[in-house]
Amino acid sequence: MNKLMISYLLGWILNIIAALMILPFIVSLYYKEACGKYFILCSLVYLIIGYIFTRKRPKNERFFAKEGFVMTAFAWLLLSIVGCLPFFISGSIPSFTNSLFECISGFTTTGASILENCGKLPRCMNFWRCFIQWIGGMGVLVFMLALIPLTGGQDLHIMKAESPGPNVGKLAPKVKMTAFYLYAIYFALTVLEIISLVLAKMPLYDAVCTSFTTTSTGGFGVRPTSMAEYSPAIQYVLSVFLFLSGFNYNFFFFVWIKRFKEAITMEEIRGYVIIFWLAVIFIMGDILGKGYNMEESFRHAFLQVGSILTTAGFASTDFDLWPSFSKSILVLLMLIGGCAGSTCGGIKVSRILIYLKTVKKELEQLCHPRNVKVIQMDKKSISHSVLRSANNFFIVYIMLFAISVLLISIDNFDLETNFTAVASAVGNIGPGLSLVGPTRNFDLYSDFSKFVLMFDMLAGRLEIFPLLVIMSPSTWRKK
């Protein structure tokens, strides 16, 4: 275990967070909020500690997959702790557990909140709350790799550990350029949404914060009613960008370099689009005439499907009041999630396609045992390691889900509340149903249950295995 290199990179994480805290401080100056001083205080402390760890680069930079998982897990734990301190020491969120919960929910782009009224937070704190979702969406480690790339391909180990999806590759020969392209696309989508929302007459502050939490598929809002009090035009803009944010970023890269055929023939993109619009049509038909006219039923179905499938968690209406059929569709969408290579949570569309293709292959071999069938995606054979990884992920996902529901049931809430709370946390979604529905929050749970859900949020964002690696005795056993 190269502990010196891990410490060096964690030091850089502190330096980056310290620099990023300048933005909410500037917001506090603009709105004349005294609590902004805590961002500068934290920033200075983080810079000093970061400098101590990064003043000398280790001579041994050898970095393997194990270190990549350990580094990623520790980085996200560190981010969560240092990111929550401004909330706590300023008194904006007096409880440390609640501050940590809100921060982990932010960085993991979950959007589950313990706040009854987020509008009561100072604007600089609300800005930080939304900004950390944007930071966590693409991943602060991906940003770090664009600044300080490692040698010998070790940086790919970190990118694979942090990036969601069953198969992470490079868009360019060097990981530094891959990180640059990813952030360029991410930044472009964010800026384009800010402009679109302002043109739709959303206030600039709201537009910036909302864009941060849309392109990151996070879902934090700056108003207690989420998106319900905004105009239909704003809700349509949000829905379009939610839809786009669920795409695999390889699609945008292919469009960028004008390889349109490869973009439109991606099986995962086609699967995502089909799932998305079928869900919109079914829900629209189900809620039509039940308090909604044609336009309203389409708009709310469009936004809620986009919000839940991309695991953003915005709400334009209280969908907990919808018929059971529509709510059942939303729960299924929670489990599916968006595309691999996006900022979405959930199992991912690509894995769902792999599972369906695997079942189809097994059925064909039962009927024709001598036939040799190879599972393909985008006309390329899927390797045994990818299949094994996808299957293992599903098994661990279900185990984590079941254990978490059992643990938080100690608080004695109903099954619908507990089941959707865990689905929300592991899938990085935000609202659930019943007592954690879109008009409620997660503060009803005990501190123990909140820590279970915090672990679930981190596990869901990092796709479970990095956290399991640091908990495994074999990781720390000397050979």
Kinemage of the C-alpha trace (Angstrom):
@kinemage 1
@onewidth
@group {chain A} dominant
@subgroup {mainchain}
@vectorlist {calphas} color= white
{ca met a 1} P 0.000 0.000 0.000
{ca asn a 2} L 1.539 3.297 -1.108
{ca lys a 3} L 0.357 5.357 1.874
{ca leu a 4} L 2.547 8.359 1.063
{ca met a 5} L 1.000 8.721 -2.381
{ca ile a 6} L -2.503 8.389 -0.949
{ca ser a 7} L -1.708 11.110 1.625
{ca tyr a 8} L -0.266 13.311 -1.105
{ca leu a 9} L -3.422 13.042 -3.215
{ca leu a 10} L -5.677 13.599 -0.204
{ca gly a 11} L -3.702 16.778 0.450
{ca trp a 12} L -4.548 17.928 -3.050
{ca ile a 13} L -8.215 17.237 -2.353
{ca leu a 14} L -8.004 19.617 0.614
{ca asn a 15} L -6.307 22.267 -1.549
{ca ile a 16} L -9.018 22.016 -4.197
{ca ile a 17} L -11.872 22.252 -1.674
{ca ala a 18} L -10.145 25.196 0.001
{ca ala a 19} L -10.006 27.008 -3.346
{ca leu a 20} L -13.624 26.188 -4.182
{ca met a 21} L -14.826 27.626 -0.881
{ca ile a 22} L -13.918 31.083 -2.150
{ca leu a 23} L -17.048 31.048 -4.348
{ca pro a 24} L -19.619 30.849 -1.504
{ca phe a 25} L -17.561 33.478 0.341
{ca ile a 26} L -17.960 35.820 -2.656
{ca val a 27} L -21.708 35.105 -2.598
{ca ser a 28} L -21.796 36.053 1.087
{ca leu a 29} L -20.038 39.347 0.312
{ca tyr a 30} L -22.575 40.156 -2.409
{ca tyr a 31} L -25.554 39.450 -0.141
{ca lys a 32} L -23.804 40.905 2.946
{ca glu a 33} L -24.034 37.716 5.004
{ca ala a 34} L -21.699 37.500 7.986
{ca cys a 35} L -21.681 33.698 8.031
{ca gly a 36} L -19.554 33.726 4.873
{ca lys a 37} L -16.496 34.235 7.069
{ca tyr a 38} L -16.638 30.561 8.020
{ca phe a 39} L -15.817 29.567 4.445
{ca ile a 40} L -12.619 31.621 4.552
{ca leu a 41} L -11.761 30.228 7.978
{ca cys a 42} L -12.217 26.647 6.794
{ca ser a 43} L -10.410 27.401 3.545
{ca leu a 44} L -7.312 28.672 5.349
{ca val a 45} L -7.200 25.647 7.659
{ca tyr a 46} L -7.598 23.246 4.724
{ca leu a 47} L -4.875 25.048 2.750
{ca ile a 48} L -2.415 24.748 5.623
{ca ile a 49} L -3.113 21.031 6.104
{ca gly a 50} L -3.118 20.462 2.351
{ca tyr a 51} L 0.214 22.225 1.986
{ca ile a 52} L 1.764 19.996 4.657
{ca phe a 53} L 0.738 16.876 2.722
{ca thr a 54} L 1.612 18.154 -0.770
{ca arg a 55} L 4.806 20.142 -0.205
{ca lys a 56} L 6.868 17.157 -1.343
{ca arg a 57} L 5.781 14.691 -4.009
{ca pro a 58} L 6.595 11.065 -3.072
{ca lys a 59} L 9.426 9.422 -4.978
{ca asn a 60} L 7.477 6.190 -5.299
{ca glu a 61} L 4.379 6.990 -7.383
{ca arg a 62} L 3.439 3.395 -8.170
{ca phe a 63} L -0.298 3.132 -7.858
{ca phe a 64} L -2.416 0.028 -8.376
{ca ala a 65} L -6.139 -0.777 -8.394
{ca lys a 66} L -6.213 -1.398 -4.630
{ca glu a 67} L -4.773 2.041 -3.906
{ca gly a 68} L -7.235 3.521 -6.405
{ca phe a 69} L -10.194 2.148 -4.460
{ca val a 70} L -8.717 3.106 -1.077
{ca met a 71} L -7.826 6.598 -2.281
{ca thr a 72} L -11.315 7.133 -3.710
{ca ala a 73} L -13.109 5.943 -0.570
{ca phe a 74} L -10.952 8.062 1.769
{ca ala a 75} L -11.251 11.081 -0.540
{ca trp a 76} L -15.054 10.985 -0.387
{ca leu a 77} L -15.079 10.520 3.370
{ca leu a 78} L -12.698 13.472 3.689
{ca leu a 79} L -14.816 15.583 1.324
{ca ser a 80} L -17.908 14.875 3.384
{ca ile a 81} L -16.324 15.924 6.675
{ca val a 82} L -14.542 19.074 5.480
{ca gly a 83} L -17.513 20.093 3.344
{ca cys a 84} L -20.008 19.954 6.209
{ca leu a 85} L -18.031 22.083 8.682
{ca pro a 86} L -19.227 25.487 7.354
{ca phe a 87} L -22.832 24.344 7.896
{ca phe a 88} L -22.053 23.193 11.437
{ca ile a 89} L -19.712 25.857 12.832
{ca ser a 90} L -21.851 28.674 11.421
{ca gly a 91} L -24.917 27.256 13.143
{ca ser a 92} L -26.837 27.080 9.871
{ca ile a 93} L -27.384 23.368 10.592
{ca pro a 94} L -26.711 23.065 14.358
{ca ser a 95} L -26.462 19.258 14.514
{ca phe a 96} L -23.186 17.754 13.260
{ca thr a 97} L -24.990 14.577 12.184
{ca asn a 98} L -27.488 16.617 10.168
{ca ser a 99} L -24.701 18.771 8.681
{ca leu a 100} L -22.831 15.644 7.641
{ca phe a 101} L -26.008 14.085 6.228
{ca glu a 102} L -26.763 17.200 4.154
{ca cys a 103} L -23.164 17.369 2.910
{ca ile a 104} L -22.946 13.689 1.961
{ca ser a 105} L -26.312 14.005 0.259
{ca gly a 106} L -24.870 16.954 -1.639
{ca phe a 107} L -21.530 15.506 -2.717
{ca thr a 108} L -23.116 12.187 -3.710
{ca thr a 109} L -25.800 14.114 -5.656
{ca thr a 110} L -28.523 12.348 -3.689
{ca gly a 111} L -30.589 15.369 -2.785
{ca ala a 112} L -32.137 13.846 0.341
{ca ser a 113} L -32.433 16.651 2.890
{ca ile a 114} L -32.955 16.988 6.618
{ca leu a 115} L -34.063 20.635 6.180
{ca glu a 116} L -37.712 21.467 6.629
{ca asn a 117} L -37.302 24.768 4.784
{ca cys a 118} L -34.094 25.208 2.772
{ca gly a 119} L -35.199 28.769 1.988
{ca lys a 120} L -34.315 29.784 5.550
{ca leu a 121} L -30.628 29.043 4.986
{ca pro a 122} L -28.363 32.018 4.220
{ca arg a 123} L -27.822 32.376 0.483
{ca cys a 124} L -24.098 31.563 0.711
{ca met a 125} L -24.894 28.334 2.581
{ca asn a 126} L -27.562 27.391 0.056
{ca phe a 127} L -25.116 28.180 -2.738
{ca trp a 128} L -22.505 25.875 -1.150
{ca arg a 129} L -25.164 23.216 -0.675
{ca cys a 130} L -25.943 23.301 -4.425
{ca phe a 131} L -22.341 23.801 -5.510
{ca ile a 132} L -21.120 20.668 -3.726
{ca gln a 133} L -23.618 18.703 -5.814
{ca trp a 134} L -22.011 20.109 -8.944
{ca ile a 135} L -18.559 19.245 -7.576
{ca gly a 136} L -19.618 15.708 -6.723
{ca gly a 137} L -21.522 15.138 -9.964
{ca met a 138} L -18.531 14.647 -12.221
{ca gly a 139} L -16.232 13.892 -9.307
{ca val a 140} L -13.605 16.004 -7.613
{ca leu a 141} L -11.012 13.297 -8.273
{ca val a 142} L -11.641 13.555 -12.017
{ca phe a 143} L -11.051 17.308 -11.664
{ca met a 144} L -7.878 16.618 -9.692
{ca leu a 145} L -6.583 14.296 -12.423
{ca ala a 146} L -6.986 17.103 -14.946
{ca leu a 147} L -4.683 19.228 -12.780
{ca ile a 148} L -2.111 16.712 -11.519
{ca pro a 149} L -2.130 13.623 -13.756
{ca leu a 150} L -0.240 10.608 -12.511
{ca thr a 151} L 2.274 8.653 -14.527
{ca gly a 152} L 2.120 5.111 -15.821
{ca gly a 153} L -1.646 4.884 -16.116
{ca gln a 154} L -2.286 4.840 -12.362
{ca asp a 155} L -4.767 7.697 -12.760
{ca leu a 156} L -7.137 5.357 -14.619
{ca his a 157} L -7.463 3.277 -11.424
{ca ile a 158} L -8.856 6.348 -9.629
{ca met a 159} L -11.168 7.264 -12.495
{ca lys a 160} L -12.564 3.723 -12.632
{ca ala a 161} L -13.138 3.714 -8.871
{ca glu a 162} L -14.940 7.081 -8.868
{ca ser a 163} L -16.851 7.056 -12.165
{ca pro a 164} L -20.244 5.320 -12.198
{ca gly a 165} L -20.916 2.460 -14.591
{ca pro a 166} L -19.787 -1.065 -15.375
{ca asn a 167} L -17.038 -0.088 -17.799
{ca val a 168} L -14.989 3.110 -17.685
{ca gly a 169} L -12.589 3.889 -20.467
{ca lys a 170} L -10.684 6.847 -21.834
{ca leu a 171} L -12.124 9.297 -24.336
{ca ala a 172} L -8.573 10.325 -25.222
{ca pro a 173} L -5.178 8.564 -25.093
{ca lys a 174} L -4.344 10.318 -21.809
{ca val a 175} L -6.531 10.369 -18.712
{ca lys a 176} L -5.740 14.084 -18.284
{ca met a 177} L -7.399 14.839 -21.624
{ca thr a 178} L -10.306 12.507 -20.818
{ca ala a 179} L -10.883 14.440 -17.580
{ca phe a 180} L -10.658 17.707 -19.529
{ca tyr a 181} L -13.254 16.579 -22.089
{ca leu a 182} L -15.632 15.345 -19.377
{ca tyr a 183} L -15.472 18.627 -17.482
{ca ala a 184} L -15.728 20.669 -20.679
{ca ile a 185} L -18.993 18.897 -21.581
{ca tyr a 186} L -20.220 19.178 -17.991
{ca phe a 187} L -19.420 22.888 -17.822
{ca ala a 188} L -20.995 23.576 -21.230
{ca leu a 189} L -24.271 21.868 -20.203
{ca thr a 190} L -24.325 23.864 -16.963
{ca val a 191} L -23.743 27.227 -18.664
{ca leu a 192} L -26.304 26.454 -21.350
{ca glu a 193} L -28.890 25.631 -18.699
{ca ile a 194} L -28.161 28.816 -16.726
{ca ile a 195} L -28.746 30.875 -19.870
{ca ser a 196} L -31.929 28.953 -20.720
{ca leu a 197} L -33.366 29.350 -17.215
{ca val a 198} L -32.616 33.079 -17.139
{ca leu a 199} L -34.319 33.450 -20.532
{ca ala a 200} L -37.301 31.616 -19.004
{ca lys a 201} L -37.294 34.368 -16.332
{ca met a 202} L -35.857 32.475 -13.394
{ca pro a 203} L -33.841 34.753 -11.047
{ca leu a 204} L -30.082 34.497 -11.705
{ca tyr a 205} L -29.210 33.145 -8.252
{ca asp a 206} L -31.895 30.461 -8.538
{ca ala a 207} L -30.804 29.675 -12.117
{ca val a 208} L -27.159 29.144 -11.131
{ca cys a 209} L -27.994 26.954 -8.116
{ca thr a 210} L -30.617 24.980 -10.063
{ca ser a 211} L -28.229 24.389 -12.966
{ca phe a 212} L -25.593 23.103 -10.534
{ca thr a 213} L -28.078 20.583 -9.187
{ca thr a 214} L -29.571 19.625 -12.561
{ca thr a 215} L -26.464 18.778 -14.591
{ca ser a 216} L -25.094 16.946 -11.553
{ca thr a 217} L -28.509 15.198 -11.240
{ca gly a 218} L -28.452 16.167 -7.575
{ca gly a 219} L -31.842 17.731 -6.972
{ca phe a 220} L -31.250 20.229 -4.160
{ca gly a 221} L -33.430 23.306 -4.555
{ca val a 222} L -33.235 26.789 -3.075
{ca arg a 223} L -36.966 26.952 -2.376
{ca pro a 224} L -38.906 24.665 -0.013
{ca thr a 225} L -41.373 23.660 -2.756
{ca ser a 226} L -38.540 22.507 -5.051
{ca met a 227} L -39.751 23.312 -8.603
{ca ala a 228} L -43.486 23.570 -7.879
{ca glu a 229} L -43.654 27.362 -7.597
{ca tyr a 230} L -41.767 28.080 -10.817
{ca ser a 231} L -43.492 28.758 -14.133
{ca pro a 232} L -44.293 25.998 -16.650
{ca ala a 233} L -41.620 27.427 -18.988
{ca ile a 234} L -38.945 26.982 -16.301
{ca gln a 235} L -40.184 23.473 -15.556
{ca tyr a 236} L -39.914 22.534 -19.241
{ca val a 237} L -36.346 23.862 -19.435
{ca leu a 238} L -35.463 21.866 -16.330
{ca ser a 239} L -37.072 18.723 -17.778
{ca val a 240} L -35.080 18.966 -21.017
{ca phe a 241} L -31.777 19.324 -19.180
{ca leu a 242} L -32.650 16.483 -16.813
{ca phe a 243} L -33.277 14.301 -19.862
{ca leu a 244} L -29.922 15.291 -21.381
{ca ser a 245} L -28.061 14.858 -18.089
{ca gly a 246} L -29.005 11.174 -18.004
{ca phe a 247} L -27.061 10.497 -21.218
{ca asn a 248} L -23.712 8.718 -21.280
{ca tyr a 249} L -21.130 11.483 -21.752
{ca asn a 250} L -19.561 9.439 -24.528
{ca phe a 251} L -22.618 10.444 -26.571
{ca phe a 252} L -21.821 14.149 -26.187
{ca phe a 253} L -18.151 13.480 -26.923
{ca phe a 254} L -19.010 11.678 -30.177
{ca val a 255} L -21.301 14.555 -31.145
{ca trp a 256} L -18.517 17.021 -30.285
{ca ile a 257} L -16.021 15.310 -32.594
{ca lys a 258} L -18.754 14.792 -35.246
{ca arg a 259} L -18.893 11.004 -35.030
{ca phe a 260} L -22.679 11.131 -35.197
{ca lys a 261} L -23.200 7.520 -36.307
{ca glu a 262} L -21.440 6.175 -33.214
{ca ala a 263} L -23.470 8.520 -31.023
{ca ile a 264} L -26.914 7.536 -32.301
{ca thr a 265} L -26.163 3.802 -32.458
{ca met a 266} L -25.195 3.476 -28.776
{ca glu a 267} L -27.490 0.766 -27.386
{ca glu a 268} L -27.491 2.250 -23.910
{ca ile a 269} L -28.689 5.622 -25.223
{ca arg a 270} L -31.499 3.951 -27.164
{ca gly a 271} L -32.486 1.922 -24.096
{ca tyr a 272} L -32.455 5.041 -21.905
{ca val a 273} L -34.620 7.013 -24.361
{ca ile a 274} L -37.142 4.160 -24.683
{ca ile a 275} L -37.436 3.705 -20.902
{ca phe a 276} L -37.729 7.466 -20.388
{ca trp a 277} L -40.519 8.140 -22.876
{ca leu a 278} L -42.484 4.966 -22.138
{ca ala a 279} L -42.548 6.015 -18.473
{ca val a 280} L -43.677 9.533 -19.439
{ca ile a 281} L -46.502 8.158 -21.621
{ca phe a 282} L -47.731 5.654 -19.000
{ca ile a 283} L -47.676 8.168 -16.130
{ca met a 284} L -49.239 10.888 -18.269
{ca gly a 285} L -52.119 8.561 -19.150
{ca asp a 286} L -52.514 7.477 -15.537
{ca ile a 287} L -52.738 10.967 -13.984
{ca leu a 288} L -54.667 12.620 -16.820
{ca gly a 289} L -58.008 13.839 -15.522
{ca lys a 290} L -57.025 13.240 -11.872
{ca gly a 291} L -56.453 16.881 -11.057
{ca tyr a 292} L -54.398 17.541 -14.205
{ca asn a 293} L -55.321 18.597 -17.740
{ca met a 294} L -53.442 17.348 -20.825
{ca glu a 295} L -50.616 19.901 -20.665
{ca glu a 296} L -50.183 19.589 -16.897
{ca ser a 297} L -50.133 15.799 -16.968
{ca phe a 298} L -47.457 15.811 -19.698
{ca arg a 299} L -45.352 18.487 -17.944
{ca his a 300} L -45.414 16.826 -14.535
{ca ala a 301} L -44.818 13.357 -16.013
{ca phe a 302} L -41.919 14.719 -18.103
{ca leu a 303} L -40.273 16.441 -15.140
{ca gln a 304} L -40.840 13.663 -12.600
{ca val a 305} L -39.642 10.889 -14.906
{ca gly a 306} L -36.590 12.977 -15.764
{ca ser a 307} L -36.017 13.727 -12.097
{ca ile a 308} L -36.384 10.153 -10.824
{ca leu a 309} L -34.771 8.232 -13.711
{ca thr a 310} L -31.724 10.519 -13.661
{ca thr a 311} L -31.809 10.309 -9.835
{ca ala a 312} L -32.026 14.095 -9.483
{ca gly a 313} L -34.992 14.234 -7.121
{ca phe a 314} L -36.702 17.501 -8.084
{ca ala a 315} L -40.468 17.739 -7.634
{ca ser a 316} L -42.954 19.886 -9.534
{ca thr a 317} L -45.896 18.372 -7.658
{ca asp a 318} L -46.531 16.009 -4.764
{ca phe a 319} L -46.227 12.741 -6.688
{ca asp a 320} L -46.840 10.844 -3.439
{ca leu a 321} L -50.525 11.625 -4.108
{ca trp a 322} L -50.452 9.998 -7.564
{ca pro a 323} L -52.180 6.644 -8.263
{ca ser a 324} L -50.329 3.479 -7.249
{ca phe a 325} L -49.498 2.606 -10.877
{ca ser a 326} L -47.591 5.868 -11.392
{ca lys a 327} L -45.814 5.591 -8.039
{ca ser a 328} L -44.807 2.008 -8.864
{ca ile a 329} L -43.252 3.203 -12.128
{ca leu a 330} L -41.289 5.866 -10.239
{ca val a 331} L -39.959 3.266 -7.769
{ca leu a 332} L -38.788 1.078 -10.686
{ca leu a 333} L -37.108 4.126 -12.240
{ca met a 334} L -35.335 4.747 -8.923
{ca leu a 335} L -33.727 1.327 -9.195
{ca ile a 336} L -32.782 1.661 -12.888
{ca gly a 337} L -31.136 5.096 -12.920
{ca gly a 338} L -29.557 6.774 -15.934
{ca cys a 339} L -26.731 5.786 -18.249
{ca ala a 340} L -23.253 4.685 -17.233
{ca gly a 341} L -20.771 7.481 -17.781
{ca ser a 342} L -23.320 10.072 -16.638
{ca thr a 343} L -23.726 11.755 -13.263
{ca cys a 344} L -26.728 9.540 -12.434
{ca gly a 345} L -27.074 6.958 -9.702
{ca gly a 346} L -28.993 3.690 -9.728
{ca ile a 347} L -28.079 0.339 -11.244
{ca lys a 348} L -27.603 1.993 -14.695
{ca val a 349} L -29.281 1.286 -18.021
{ca ser a 350} L -26.197 -0.480 -19.391
{ca arg a 351} L -26.313 -3.061 -16.607
{ca ile a 352} L -30.036 -3.572 -17.121
{ca leu a 353} L -29.342 -4.283 -20.806
{ca ile a 354} L -26.560 -6.705 -19.862
{ca tyr a 355} L -28.881 -8.566 -17.487
{ca leu a 356} L -31.604 -8.802 -20.157
{ca lys a 357} L -29.116 -10.050 -22.747
{ca thr a 358} L -27.787 -12.608 -20.233
{ca val a 359} L -31.296 -13.933 -19.560
{ca lys a 360} L -31.977 -14.126 -23.298
{ca lys a 361} L -28.724 -16.050 -23.821
{ca glu a 362} L -29.594 -18.539 -21.061
{ca leu a 363} L -33.064 -19.143 -22.525
{ca glu a 364} L -31.625 -19.761 -25.995
{ca gln a 365} L -29.036 -22.183 -24.630
{ca leu a 366} L -31.729 -24.099 -22.777
{ca cys a 367} L -33.549 -24.578 -26.079
{ca his a 368} L -30.393 -25.075 -28.173
{ca pro a 369} L -27.583 -26.367 -25.892
{ca arg a 370} L -25.025 -26.695 -28.680
{ca asn a 371} L -25.306 -23.111 -29.881
{ca val a 372} L -22.543 -20.723 -28.845
{ca lys a 373} L -23.934 -17.275 -28.082
{ca val a 374} L -21.760 -14.251 -27.271
{ca ile a 375} L -23.300 -11.261 -25.482
{ca gln a 376} L -22.630 -8.034 -27.343
{ca met a 377} L -23.129 -4.340 -26.701
{ca asp a 378} L -22.790 -1.878 -29.590
{ca lys a 379} L -21.670 -4.824 -31.767
{ca lys a 380} L -18.727 -5.503 -29.452
{ca ser a 381} L -18.383 -8.621 -27.344
{ca ile a 382} L -18.752 -8.056 -23.622
{ca ser a 383} L -15.791 -9.529 -21.775
{ca his a 384} L -16.225 -12.091 -19.027
{ca ser a 385} L -14.747 -9.623 -16.489
{ca val a 386} L -17.425 -7.023 -17.299
{ca leu a 387} L -20.189 -9.650 -16.982
{ca arg a 388} L -18.763 -10.894 -13.693
{ca ser a 389} L -18.447 -7.322 -12.389
{ca ala a 390} L -22.053 -6.508 -13.356
{ca asn a 391} L -23.376 -9.675 -11.684
{ca asn a 392} L -21.341 -9.106 -8.521
{ca phe a 393} L -22.536 -5.505 -8.352
{ca phe a 394} L -26.179 -6.594 -8.516
{ca ile a 395} L -25.719 -9.209 -5.775
{ca val a 396} L -23.987 -6.747 -3.426
{ca tyr a 397} L -26.522 -4.026 -4.311
{ca ile a 398} L -29.443 -6.247 -3.275
{ca met a 399} L -27.648 -7.347 -0.080
{ca leu a 400} L -26.873 -3.755 0.896
{ca phe a 401} L -30.442 -2.737 0.108
{ca ala a 402} L -31.980 -5.498 2.228
{ca ile a 403} L -29.662 -4.977 5.216
{ca ser a 404} L -30.243 -1.201 5.143
{ca val a 405} L -34.040 -1.567 5.099
{ca leu a 406} L -33.756 -3.961 8.052
{ca leu a 407} L -31.503 -1.602 10.044
{ca ile a 408} L -33.535 1.572 9.617
{ca ser a 409} L -36.759 -0.326 10.360
{ca ile a 410} L -35.643 -0.113 14.009
{ca asp a 411} L -37.136 3.400 13.938
{ca asn a 412} L -40.516 1.709 13.389
{ca phe a 413} L -41.714 3.609 10.333
{ca asp a 414} L -43.847 1.960 7.650
{ca leu a 415} L -42.324 -0.262 4.952
{ca glu a 416} L -43.074 2.168 2.101
{ca thr a 417} L -41.160 4.914 3.915
{ca asn a 418} L -38.167 2.695 4.746
{ca phe a 419} L -38.010 0.948 1.374
{ca thr a 420} L -38.090 4.172 -0.644
{ca ala a 421} L -35.728 5.930 1.780
{ca val a 422} L -33.100 3.248 1.146
{ca ala a 423} L -33.887 3.232 -2.584
{ca ser a 424} L -33.380 6.986 -2.544
{ca ala a 425} L -30.085 6.762 -0.648
{ca val a 426} L -28.481 3.854 -2.531
{ca gly a 427} L -29.733 5.190 -5.869
{ca asn a 428} L -28.697 8.780 -5.016
{ca ile a 429} L -32.191 10.020 -5.812
{ca gly a 430} L -33.519 12.328 -3.074
{ca pro a 431} L -37.196 12.060 -2.195
{ca gly a 432} L -38.980 8.804 -1.565
{ca leu a 433} L -42.620 8.125 -0.781
{ca ser a 434} L -44.882 8.366 2.274
{ca leu a 435} L -43.024 10.012 5.212
{ca val a 436} L -39.981 10.844 3.028
{ca gly a 437} L -42.053 12.027 0.072
{ca pro a 438} L -41.365 15.160 -1.978
{ca thr a 439} L -43.005 17.455 0.603
{ca arg a 440} L -41.229 15.823 3.581
{ca asn a 441} L -37.609 15.360 4.684
{ca phe a 442} L -35.328 12.783 6.333
{ca asp a 443} L -35.006 14.467 9.728
{ca leu a 444} L -37.573 12.049 11.203
{ca tyr a 445} L -34.950 9.277 11.317
{ca ser a 446} L -32.691 8.680 14.314
{ca asp a 447} L -28.965 9.446 14.130
{ca phe a 448} L -28.267 5.712 13.759
{ca ser a 449} L -30.552 5.439 10.728
{ca lys a 450} L -29.081 8.620 9.268
{ca phe a 451} L -25.595 7.077 9.424
{ca val a 452} L -26.935 3.951 7.696
{ca leu a 453} L -28.412 6.149 4.955
{ca met a 454} L -25.183 8.184 4.738
{ca phe a 455} L -23.230 4.979 4.156
{ca asp a 456} L -25.797 4.005 1.512
{ca met a 457} L -25.407 7.357 -0.259
{ca leu a 458} L -21.630 7.021 -0.403
{ca ala a 459} L -21.885 3.373 -1.448
{ca gly a 460} L -24.358 4.256 -4.183
{ca arg a 461} L -22.200 7.068 -5.556
{ca leu a 462} L -19.024 4.980 -5.529
{ca glu a 463} L -20.864 1.815 -6.590
{ca ile a 464} L -20.239 0.040 -3.287
{ca phe a 465} L -16.871 -1.643 -3.837
{ca pro a 466} L -14.468 1.189 -2.798
{ca leu a 467} L -16.137 1.303 0.623
{ca leu a 468} L -16.055 -2.484 0.906
{ca val a 469} L -12.365 -2.505 0.002
{ca ile a 470} L -11.361 -0.240 2.903
{ca met a 471} L -13.477 -2.390 5.244
{ca ser a 472} L -11.805 -5.602 4.119
{ca pro a 473} L -8.957 -6.889 6.365
{ca ser a 474} L -7.118 -8.233 3.291
{ca thr a 475} L -6.645 -4.666 2.031
{ca trp a 476} L -4.450 -3.802 5.021
{ca arg a 477} L -2.763 -7.179 5.402
{ca lys a 478} L 0.932 -7.064 4.560
{ca lys a 479} L 2.075 -9.690 2.064
